[in-house]
Amino acid sequence: MLRRRPLRLKRVIGLALLGLTCWWGGTFAIELDAVKLQNLAASRYGAKSARSVSNWLQLLRNPPPATERDRLTLANDFWNQALLSAEDITLWKQADYWATPLESLGRGAGDCEDYVIGKYFTLLAMGVPANKLRFIYVRARVGGPASSSQVAHMVLGYYDTPNAVPLVLDSLISTILPATQRRDLTPVFSFNADGVYVDGKPAAPVDRLSRWRDLLQRMERDGIRP
């Protein structure tokens, strides 16, 4: 979700690479307890949300597309269609909250980080390597090409090779484009399992892992074990 507030490093993460096995076979990066997820969705959020979670699980049960590019499209389309854009303060009564995939699907809404989290873990479950994905903080121009107004935003970047121009998965538009074609976005920094990157170069590693650890702990309680 776009926010009209200063950009800041959100006590982000060192992101541990994940190497577990999905219950539906193959070597993936997360385990999913489908029964627990569906039961929690129904009890916490109701039948409509349970159907959304069921649709997500079915997406992950299906054999993933052969190419990573097609997997990106599938994950991007699913989450852009599944969630409405909303602020954390409205959804969670907190200024900044990273929702689990279950929480986002349960509410049917999320801010920009929540879209990225959902897409990230969906792609891990589809077998896309974590080292090809980065969370990217940007300044997004709003108000058209001539506007000078910018707001804080987050997108997911996919790097086919370490030095490649990333493809951008965004909640603002449905089309996945190379970063060079997103003139409305100005990158600030990105991060993945290897650390933080500024201007494409490694920066000092993040030493505060509390937000990421809290997300992973809540995901595990939901039935998603990264």
PyRosetta script that sets phi, psi and omega in degrees:
from pyrosetta import init, pose_from_sequence

init()
pose = pose_from_sequence("MLRRRPLRLKRVIGLALLGLTCWWGGTFAIELDAVKLQNLAASRYGAKSARSVSNWLQLLRNPPPATERDRLTLANDFWNQALLSAEDITLWKQADYWATPLESLGRGAGDCEDYVIGKYFTLLAMGVPANKLRFIYVRARVGGPASSSQVAHMVLGYYDTPNAVPLVLDSLISTILPATQRRDLTPVFSFNADGVYVDGKPAAPVDRLSRWRDLLQRMERDGIRP")
pose.set_psi(1, 137.8)
pose.set_omega(1, 176.4)
pose.set_phi(2, -68.9)
pose.set_psi(2, 141.4)
pose.set_omega(2, -179.9)
pose.set_phi(3, -132.0)
pose.set_psi(3, 132.2)
pose.set_omega(3, 177.4)
pose.set_phi(4, -91.0)
pose.set_psi(4, 70.6)
pose.set_omega(4, 178.2)
pose.set_phi(5, -151.1)
pose.set_psi(5, 163.4)
pose.set_omega(5, -176.5)
pose.set_phi(6, -61.4)
pose.set_psi(6, 145.6)
pose.set_omega(6, 173.5)
pose.set_phi(7, -69.3)
pose.set_psi(7, 145.1)
pose.set_omega(7, 175.9)
pose.set_phi(8, -153.2)
pose.set_psi(8, 157.1)
pose.set_omega(8, 173.8)
pose.set_phi(9, -77.9)
pose.set_psi(9, 116.7)
pose.set_omega(9, -167.5)
pose.set_phi(10, -88.2)
pose.set_psi(10, 50.5)
pose.set_omega(10, -177.1)
pose.set_phi(11, 46.5)
pose.set_psi(11, 48.5)
pose.set_omega(11, -163.7)
pose.set_phi(12, -64.8)
pose.set_psi(12, -111.4)
pose.set_omega(12, -164.4)
pose.set_phi(13, -163.9)
pose.set_psi(13, 162.8)
pose.set_omega(13, 165.7)
pose.set_phi(14, -101.6)
pose.set_psi(14, -7.2)
pose.set_omega(14, 177.3)
pose.set_phi(15, 39.4)
pose.set_psi(15, 98.6)
pose.set_omega(15, 175.8)
pose.set_phi(16, -74.2)
pose.set_psi(16, 132.5)
pose.set_omega(16, 174.8)
pose.set_phi(17, -63.9)
pose.set_psi(17, 144.5)
pose.set_omega(17, -172.4)
pose.set_phi(18, -113.2)
pose.set_psi(18, 139.7)
pose.set_omega(18, -176.4)
pose.set_phi(19, -141.7)
pose.set_psi(19, 46.8)
pose.set_omega(19, -178.2)
pose.set_phi(20, -97.0)
pose.set_psi(20, -173.8)
pose.set_omega(20, -176.3)
pose.set_phi(21, -119.5)
pose.set_psi(21, 127.6)
pose.set_omega(21, 178.4)
pose.set_phi(22, -70.7)
pose.set_psi(22, 142.5)
pose.set_omega(22, -178.3)
pose.set_phi(23, -61.7)
pose.set_psi(23, -21.4)
pose.set_omega(23, -176.0)
pose.set_phi(24, -90.3)
pose.set_psi(24, 16.3)
pose.set_omega(24, 173.9)
pose.set_phi(25, 95.3)
pose.set_psi(25, 156.7)
pose.set_omega(25, -179.4)
pose.set_phi(26, 85.1)
pose.set_psi(26, 163.3)
pose.set_omega(26, 179.8)
pose.set_phi(27, -94.3)
pose.set_psi(27, 104.5)
pose.set_omega(27, -179.8)
pose.set_phi(28, -121.5)
pose.set_psi(28, -171.8)
pose.set_omega(28, -171.8)
pose.set_phi(29, -108.0)
pose.set_psi(29, -1.6)
pose.set_omega(29, -179.8)
pose.set_phi(30, -143.3)
pose.set_psi(30, 156.0)
pose.set_omega(30, 170.4)
pose.set_phi(31, -106.2)
pose.set_psi(31, 142.3)
pose.set_omega(31, 179.9)
pose.set_phi(32, -125.9)
pose.set_psi(32, 126.8)
pose.set_omega(32, 173.0)
pose.set_phi(33, -96.4)
pose.set_psi(33, 92.3)
pose.set_omega(33, -171.8)
pose.set_phi(34, -62.4)
pose.set_psi(34, -40.9)
pose.set_omega(34, -178.5)
pose.set_phi(35, -63.9)
pose.set_psi(35, -45.1)
pose.set_omega(35, 179.7)
pose.set_phi(36, -63.3)
pose.set_psi(36, -44.0)
pose.set_omega(36, 179.9)
pose.set_phi(37, -59.3)
pose.set_psi(37, -46.1)
pose.set_omega(37, -177.8)
pose.set_phi(38, -68.7)
pose.set_psi(38, -39.2)
pose.set_omega(38, 178.5)
pose.set_phi(39, -64.9)
pose.set_psi(39, -42.8)
pose.set_omega(39, 178.6)
pose.set_phi(40, -65.2)
pose.set_psi(40, -40.1)
pose.set_omega(40, 179.0)
pose.set_phi(41, -61.0)
pose.set_psi(41, -44.1)
pose.set_omega(41, -178.7)
pose.set_phi(42, -67.6)
pose.set_psi(42, -43.5)
pose.set_omega(42, -176.0)
pose.set_phi(43, -73.6)
pose.set_psi(43, -35.3)
pose.set_omega(43, -177.6)
pose.set_phi(44, -84.5)
pose.set_psi(44, -39.6)
pose.set_omega(44, -166.5)
pose.set_phi(45, -122.6)
pose.set_psi(45, -15.0)
pose.set_omega(45, 177.9)
pose.set_phi(46, 103.2)
pose.set_psi(46, 178.4)
pose.set_omega(46, -171.5)
pose.set_phi(47, -65.3)
pose.set_psi(47, -39.5)
pose.set_omega(47, -178.5)
pose.set_phi(48, -62.3)
pose.set_psi(48, -43.5)
pose.set_omega(48, 179.0)
pose.set_phi(49, -68.4)
pose.set_psi(49, -36.0)
pose.set_omega(49, 177.0)
pose.set_phi(50, -61.3)
pose.set_psi(50, -36.3)
pose.set_omega(50, 177.1)
pose.set_phi(51, -66.9)
pose.set_psi(51, -37.9)
pose.set_omega(51, 178.1)
pose.set_phi(52, -63.2)
pose.set_psi(52, -42.7)
pose.set_omega(52, 177.4)
pose.set_phi(53, -65.2)
pose.set_psi(53, -41.0)
pose.set_omega(53, 177.7)
pose.set_phi(54, -61.0)
pose.set_psi(54, -39.7)
pose.set_omega(54, 177.8)
pose.set_phi(55, -63.8)
pose.set_psi(55, -39.7)
pose.set_omega(55, 177.9)
pose.set_phi(56, -64.8)
pose.set_psi(56, -44.7)
pose.set_omega(56, 179.5)
pose.set_phi(57, -63.7)
pose.set_psi(57, -38.1)
pose.set_omega(57, 177.8)
pose.set_phi(58, -64.4)
pose.set_psi(58, -38.8)
pose.set_omega(58, 175.8)
pose.set_phi(59, -57.2)
pose.set_psi(59, -40.9)
pose.set_omega(59, -178.2)
pose.set_phi(60, -79.6)
pose.set_psi(60, -24.7)
pose.set_omega(60, 176.0)
pose.set_phi(61, -71.4)
pose.set_psi(61, -34.4)
pose.set_omega(61, -178.2)
pose.set_phi(62, -64.0)
pose.set_psi(62, 147.7)
pose.set_omega(62, 174.1)
pose.set_phi(63, -57.7)
pose.set_psi(63, 130.4)
pose.set_omega(63, -178.7)
pose.set_phi(64, -67.6)
pose.set_psi(64, 153.3)
pose.set_omega(64, 175.3)
pose.set_phi(65, -55.4)
pose.set_psi(65, 155.6)
pose.set_omega(65, -175.5)
pose.set_phi(66, -66.9)
pose.set_psi(66, -35.7)
pose.set_omega(66, -176.0)
pose.set_phi(67, -102.1)
pose.set_psi(67, 147.7)
pose.set_omega(67, 177.6)
pose.set_phi(68, -65.1)
pose.set_psi(68, -32.6)
pose.set_omega(68, 178.3)
pose.set_phi(69, -60.1)
pose.set_psi(69, -41.8)
pose.set_omega(69, 178.5)
pose.set_phi(70, -70.0)
pose.set_psi(70, -31.4)
pose.set_omega(70, 176.0)
pose.set_phi(71, -66.0)
pose.set_psi(71, -39.1)
pose.set_omega(71, 176.5)
pose.set_phi(72, -58.9)
pose.set_psi(72, -46.0)
pose.set_omega(72, -178.8)
pose.set_phi(73, -61.7)
pose.set_psi(73, -43.1)
pose.set_omega(73, -178.3)
pose.set_phi(74, -62.8)
pose.set_psi(74, -47.4)
pose.set_omega(74, -179.3)
pose.set_phi(75, -66.9)
pose.set_psi(75, -42.5)
pose.set_omega(75, -179.0)
pose.set_phi(76, -62.8)
pose.set_psi(76, -46.8)
pose.set_omega(76, -179.3)
pose.set_phi(77, -64.1)
pose.set_psi(77, -41.9)
pose.set_omega(77, -177.6)
pose.set_phi(78, -59.3)
pose.set_psi(78, -52.2)
pose.set_omega(78, -174.7)
pose.set_phi(79, -72.3)
pose.set_psi(79, -34.3)
pose.set_omega(79, 177.1)
pose.set_phi(80, -65.5)
pose.set_psi(80, -30.3)
pose.set_omega(80, 178.8)
pose.set_phi(81, -86.7)
pose.set_psi(81, -26.4)
pose.set_omega(81, -174.4)
pose.set_phi(82, -79.2)
pose.set_psi(82, -28.3)
pose.set_omega(82, -173.3)
pose.set_phi(83, -115.3)
pose.set_psi(83, 145.2)
pose.set_omega(83, 165.4)
pose.set_phi(84, -94.1)
pose.set_psi(84, 149.8)
pose.set_omega(84, -179.4)
pose.set_phi(85, -78.9)
pose.set_psi(85, 129.3)
pose.set_omega(85, -179.8)
pose.set_phi(86, -153.1)
pose.set_psi(86, 154.5)
pose.set_omega(86, -179.7)
pose.set_phi(87, -81.3)
pose.set_psi(87, 150.0)
pose.set_omega(87, 177.2)
pose.set_phi(88, -59.2)
pose.set_psi(88, -38.6)
pose.set_omega(88, -176.8)
pose.set_phi(89, -63.5)
pose.set_psi(89, -30.6)
pose.set_omega(89, 177.5)
pose.set_phi(90, -77.7)
pose.set_psi(90, -43.3)
pose.set_omega(90, -175.3)
pose.set_phi(91, -78.3)
pose.set_psi(91, -42.7)
pose.set_omega(91, -168.2)
pose.set_phi(92, -122.4)
pose.set_psi(92, 0.6)
pose.set_omega(92, -178.6)
pose.set_phi(93, 58.5)
pose.set_psi(93, 30.6)
pose.set_omega(93, 175.7)
pose.set_phi(94, -132.6)
pose.set_psi(94, 149.9)
pose.set_omega(94, -179.3)
pose.set_phi(95, -69.4)
pose.set_psi(95, -31.4)
pose.set_omega(95, -177.3)
pose.set_phi(96, -150.4)
pose.set_psi(96, 112.9)
pose.set_omega(96, -175.6)
pose.set_phi(97, -139.5)
pose.set_psi(97, 128.4)
pose.set_omega(97, 176.6)
pose.set_phi(98, -95.1)
pose.set_psi(98, 109.3)
pose.set_omega(98, -177.0)
pose.set_phi(99, -81.8)
pose.set_psi(99, 147.1)
pose.set_omega(99, 172.3)
pose.set_phi(100, -74.0)
pose.set_psi(100, 162.3)
pose.set_omega(100, 175.5)
pose.set_phi(101, -55.6)
pose.set_psi(101, -39.1)
pose.set_omega(101, 178.1)
pose.set_phi(102, -63.3)
pose.set_psi(102, -44.1)
pose.set_omega(102, 180.0)
pose.set_phi(103, -63.0)
pose.set_psi(103, -42.6)
pose.set_omega(103, -179.8)
pose.set_phi(104, -64.6)
pose.set_psi(104, -46.2)
pose.set_omega(104, 179.1)
pose.set_phi(105, -67.7)
pose.set_psi(105, -34.2)
pose.set_omega(105, 178.4)
pose.set_phi(106, -62.4)
pose.set_psi(106, -43.4)
pose.set_omega(106, 178.6)
pose.set_phi(107, -82.5)
pose.set_psi(107, -19.1)
pose.set_omega(107, -177.1)
pose.set_phi(108, 68.6)
pose.set_psi(108, 22.2)
pose.set_omega(108, -176.3)
pose.set_phi(109, -158.4)
pose.set_psi(109, 161.4)
pose.set_omega(109, 177.9)
pose.set_phi(110, -175.8)
pose.set_psi(110, 169.4)
pose.set_omega(110, 174.3)
pose.set_phi(111, -96.9)
pose.set_psi(111, -173.5)
pose.set_omega(111, -170.6)
pose.set_phi(112, -60.1)
pose.set_psi(112, -37.4)
pose.set_omega(112, 178.6)
pose.set_phi(113, -63.4)
pose.set_psi(113, -36.9)
pose.set_omega(113, -177.3)
pose.set_phi(114, -67.5)
pose.set_psi(114, -38.3)
pose.set_omega(114, 173.2)
pose.set_phi(115, -59.9)
pose.set_psi(115, -45.6)
pose.set_omega(115, -177.1)
pose.set_phi(116, -65.0)
pose.set_psi(116, -42.9)
pose.set_omega(116, 178.7)
pose.set_phi(117, -60.1)
pose.set_psi(117, -46.3)
pose.set_omega(117, 179.4)
pose.set_phi(118, -60.6)
pose.set_psi(118, -44.7)
pose.set_omega(118, -179.9)
pose.set_phi(119, -66.5)
pose.set_psi(119, -40.8)
pose.set_omega(119, -178.1)
pose.set_phi(120, -59.8)
pose.set_psi(120, -51.6)
pose.set_omega(120, -177.0)
pose.set_phi(121, -72.6)
pose.set_psi(121, -28.7)
pose.set_omega(121, 173.7)
pose.set_phi(122, -64.0)
pose.set_psi(122, -43.9)
pose.set_omega(122, 180.0)
pose.set_phi(123, -68.0)
pose.set_psi(123, -37.2)
pose.set_omega(123, 174.4)
pose.set_phi(124, -60.2)
pose.set_psi(124, -44.4)
pose.set_omega(124, 179.7)
pose.set_phi(125, -64.7)
pose.set_psi(125, -26.0)
pose.set_omega(125, 177.0)
pose.set_phi(126, -84.4)
pose.set_psi(126, -1.0)
pose.set_omega(126, 176.2)
pose.set_phi(127, 94.9)
pose.set_psi(127, 9.2)
pose.set_omega(127, 175.7)
pose.set_phi(128, -76.2)
pose.set_psi(128, 127.6)
pose.set_omega(128, -177.7)
pose.set_phi(129, -61.8)
pose.set_psi(129, 139.6)
pose.set_omega(129, -179.3)
pose.set_phi(130, -62.2)
pose.set_psi(130, -30.1)
pose.set_omega(130, -177.4)
pose.set_phi(131, -75.2)
pose.set_psi(131, -2.3)
pose.set_omega(131, 173.6)
pose.set_phi(132, -95.9)
pose.set_psi(132, -1.9)
pose.set_omega(132, -174.6)
pose.set_phi(133, -117.6)
pose.set_psi(133, 140.0)
pose.set_omega(133, 175.0)
pose.set_phi(134, -137.6)
pose.set_psi(134, 140.6)
pose.set_omega(134, 168.1)
pose.set_phi(135, -80.1)
pose.set_psi(135, 125.4)
pose.set_omega(135, -175.2)
pose.set_phi(136, -120.9)
pose.set_psi(136, 119.3)
pose.set_omega(136, 170.9)
pose.set_phi(137, -85.0)
pose.set_psi(137, 134.4)
pose.set_omega(137, -177.5)
pose.set_phi(138, -136.0)
pose.set_psi(138, 165.7)
pose.set_omega(138, 162.8)
pose.set_phi(139, -101.3)
pose.set_psi(139, 121.7)
pose.set_omega(139, -178.2)
pose.set_phi(140, -102.9)
pose.set_psi(140, 126.2)
pose.set_omega(140, 177.4)
pose.set_phi(141, -75.4)
pose.set_psi(141, 132.6)
pose.set_omega(141, 177.6)
pose.set_phi(142, -123.0)
pose.set_psi(142, 150.1)
pose.set_omega(142, 177.9)
pose.set_phi(143, 97.7)
pose.set_psi(143, 10.4)
pose.set_omega(143, 176.5)
pose.set_phi(144, 101.1)
pose.set_psi(144, 168.8)
pose.set_omega(144, -174.9)
pose.set_phi(145, -58.2)
pose.set_psi(145, -30.0)
pose.set_omega(145, -177.2)
pose.set_phi(146, -88.1)
pose.set_psi(146, -4.8)
pose.set_omega(146, -175.8)
pose.set_phi(147, -75.4)
pose.set_psi(147, 147.3)
pose.set_omega(147, 173.7)
pose.set_phi(148, -106.4)
pose.set_psi(148, 5.5)
pose.set_omega(148, -178.4)
pose.set_phi(149, -82.2)
pose.set_psi(149, 129.4)
pose.set_omega(149, 179.7)
pose.set_phi(150, -130.2)
pose.set_psi(150, 148.6)
pose.set_omega(150, 178.5)
pose.set_phi(151, -133.5)
pose.set_psi(151, 158.2)
pose.set_omega(151, 178.4)
pose.set_phi(152, -71.7)
pose.set_psi(152, 141.5)
pose.set_omega(152, -175.6)
pose.set_phi(153, -156.0)
pose.set_psi(153, 159.8)
pose.set_omega(153, 174.7)
pose.set_phi(154, -130.0)
pose.set_psi(154, 140.6)
pose.set_omega(154, 175.0)
pose.set_phi(155, -131.5)
pose.set_psi(155, 168.0)
pose.set_omega(155, 174.3)
pose.set_phi(156, -104.7)
pose.set_psi(156, 129.6)
pose.set_omega(156, 178.3)
pose.set_phi(157, -106.8)
pose.set_psi(157, 138.5)
pose.set_omega(157, 176.1)
pose.set_phi(158, -114.6)
pose.set_psi(158, 123.4)
pose.set_omega(158, -179.0)
pose.set_phi(159, -112.1)
pose.set_psi(159, 109.7)
pose.set_omega(159, 179.5)
pose.set_phi(160, -62.8)
pose.set_psi(160, -37.0)
pose.set_omega(160, 172.2)
pose.set_phi(161, -132.7)
pose.set_psi(161, 161.5)
pose.set_omega(161, -175.4)
pose.set_phi(162, -55.6)
pose.set_psi(162, -32.9)
pose.set_omega(162, -176.9)
pose.set_phi(163, -103.9)
pose.set_psi(163, 10.5)
pose.set_omega(163, -177.8)
pose.set_phi(164, -73.1)
pose.set_psi(164, 156.2)
pose.set_omega(164, 168.2)
pose.set_phi(165, -68.9)
pose.set_psi(165, 125.4)
pose.set_omega(165, -175.3)
pose.set_phi(166, -72.9)
pose.set_psi(166, 150.0)
pose.set_omega(166, 165.3)
pose.set_phi(167, -85.0)
pose.set_psi(167, 140.4)
pose.set_omega(167, -173.1)
pose.set_phi(168, -107.5)
pose.set_psi(168, 120.8)
pose.set_omega(168, 172.9)
pose.set_phi(169, -100.2)
pose.set_psi(169, 117.8)
pose.set_omega(169, -168.5)
pose.set_phi(170, -130.4)
pose.set_psi(170, 146.7)
pose.set_omega(170, 175.3)
pose.set_phi(171, -83.3)
pose.set_psi(171, -10.4)
pose.set_omega(171, -178.4)
pose.set_phi(172, -82.9)
pose.set_psi(172, -33.0)
pose.set_omega(172, 178.9)
pose.set_phi(173, -134.4)
pose.set_psi(173, 154.4)
pose.set_omega(173, -176.0)
pose.set_phi(174, -87.0)
pose.set_psi(174, -20.7)
pose.set_omega(174, -176.5)
pose.set_phi(175, -82.0)
pose.set_psi(175, 131.9)
pose.set_omega(175, 175.6)
pose.set_phi(176, -86.4)
pose.set_psi(176, 119.9)
pose.set_omega(176, -176.5)
pose.set_phi(177, -126.7)
pose.set_psi(177, 154.4)
pose.set_omega(177, 170.7)
pose.set_phi(178, -61.9)
pose.set_psi(178, 150.4)
pose.set_omega(178, -179.0)
pose.set_phi(179, -58.6)
pose.set_psi(179, -30.0)
pose.set_omega(179, 179.8)
pose.set_phi(180, -65.8)
pose.set_psi(180, -18.2)
pose.set_omega(180, 177.9)
pose.set_phi(181, -99.1)
pose.set_psi(181, 3.1)
pose.set_omega(181, 176.8)
pose.set_phi(182, -105.4)
pose.set_psi(182, 73.5)
pose.set_omega(182, -178.1)
pose.set_phi(183, -67.6)
pose.set_psi(183, -14.2)
pose.set_omega(183, 179.5)
pose.set_phi(184, -81.9)
pose.set_psi(184, -6.9)
pose.set_omega(184, -177.4)
pose.set_phi(185, -113.5)
pose.set_psi(185, 131.8)
pose.set_omega(185, 175.1)
pose.set_phi(186, -115.9)
pose.set_psi(186, 113.1)
pose.set_omega(186, -177.2)
pose.set_phi(187, -67.3)
pose.set_psi(187, 142.9)
pose.set_omega(187, 177.1)
pose.set_phi(188, -108.2)
pose.set_psi(188, -55.4)
pose.set_omega(188, 172.6)
pose.set_phi(189, -162.4)
pose.set_psi(189, 164.2)
pose.set_omega(189, 176.9)
pose.set_phi(190, -135.2)
pose.set_psi(190, 165.1)
pose.set_omega(190, 177.7)
pose.set_phi(191, -151.5)
pose.set_psi(191, 153.2)
pose.set_omega(191, 174.4)
pose.set_phi(192, -151.9)
pose.set_psi(192, -159.2)
pose.set_omega(192, -176.2)
pose.set_phi(193, -64.4)
pose.set_psi(193, -21.1)
pose.set_omega(193, -176.4)
pose.set_phi(194, -92.0)
pose.set_psi(194, -10.3)
pose.set_omega(194, 179.0)
pose.set_phi(195, 134.3)
pose.set_psi(195, -157.2)
pose.set_omega(195, -175.9)
pose.set_phi(196, -106.9)
pose.set_psi(196, 141.0)
pose.set_omega(196, -179.1)
pose.set_phi(197, -122.8)
pose.set_psi(197, 131.3)
pose.set_omega(197, 174.2)
pose.set_phi(198, -123.5)
pose.set_psi(198, 126.3)
pose.set_omega(198, -174.9)
pose.set_phi(199, 55.6)
pose.set_psi(199, 34.9)
pose.set_omega(199, 176.7)
pose.set_phi(200, 78.3)
pose.set_psi(200, 0.5)
pose.set_omega(200, -177.5)
pose.set_phi(201, -115.1)
pose.set_psi(201, 145.5)
pose.set_omega(201, 179.4)
pose.set_phi(202, -59.1)
pose.set_psi(202, 135.9)
pose.set_omega(202, 175.5)
pose.set_phi(203, -111.9)
pose.set_psi(203, -174.4)
pose.set_omega(203, -179.7)
pose.set_phi(204, -60.0)
pose.set_psi(204, 136.6)
pose.set_omega(204, -179.9)
pose.set_phi(205, -64.4)
pose.set_psi(205, 149.0)
pose.set_omega(205, 179.1)
pose.set_phi(206, -76.4)
pose.set_psi(206, 133.5)
pose.set_omega(206, -176.2)
pose.set_phi(207, -104.1)
pose.set_psi(207, -2.9)
pose.set_omega(207, 178.9)
pose.set_phi(208, -111.0)
pose.set_psi(208, 115.3)
pose.set_omega(208, -174.9)
pose.set_phi(209, -108.7)
pose.set_psi(209, 9.5)
pose.set_omega(209, -168.4)
pose.set_phi(210, -62.7)
pose.set_psi(210, -42.0)
pose.set_omega(210, -176.6)
pose.set_phi(211, -66.8)
pose.set_psi(211, -44.6)
pose.set_omega(211, 179.9)
pose.set_phi(212, -66.4)
pose.set_psi(212, -44.0)
pose.set_omega(212, 179.2)
pose.set_phi(213, -61.7)
pose.set_psi(213, -40.2)
pose.set_omega(213, 178.2)
pose.set_phi(214, -62.1)
pose.set_psi(214, -42.6)
pose.set_omega(214, 177.4)
pose.set_phi(215, -59.9)
pose.set_psi(215, -48.2)
pose.set_omega(215, -177.9)
pose.set_phi(216, -64.0)
pose.set_psi(216, -38.1)
pose.set_omega(216, 178.6)
pose.set_phi(217, -65.2)
pose.set_psi(217, -42.0)
pose.set_omega(217, 178.5)
pose.set_phi(218, -68.1)
pose.set_psi(218, -36.0)
pose.set_omega(218, 176.4)
pose.set_phi(219, -62.4)
pose.set_psi(219, -41.5)
pose.set_omega(219, -179.8)
pose.set_phi(220, -64.6)
pose.set_psi(220, -38.3)
pose.set_omega(220, 176.6)
pose.set_phi(221, -65.4)
pose.set_psi(221, -27.9)
pose.set_omega(221, 177.6)
pose.set_phi(222, -76.2)
pose.set_psi(222, -18.2)
pose.set_omega(222, -175.7)
pose.set_phi(223, 107.9)
pose.set_psi(223, 16.6)
pose.set_omega(223, 176.8)
pose.set_phi(224, -119.1)
pose.set_psi(224, 112.9)
pose.set_omega(224, -176.1)
pose.set_phi(225, -108.6)
pose.set_psi(225, 103.7)
pose.set_omega(225, 176.9)
pose.set_phi(226, -82.2)
pose.dump_pdb("model.pdb")
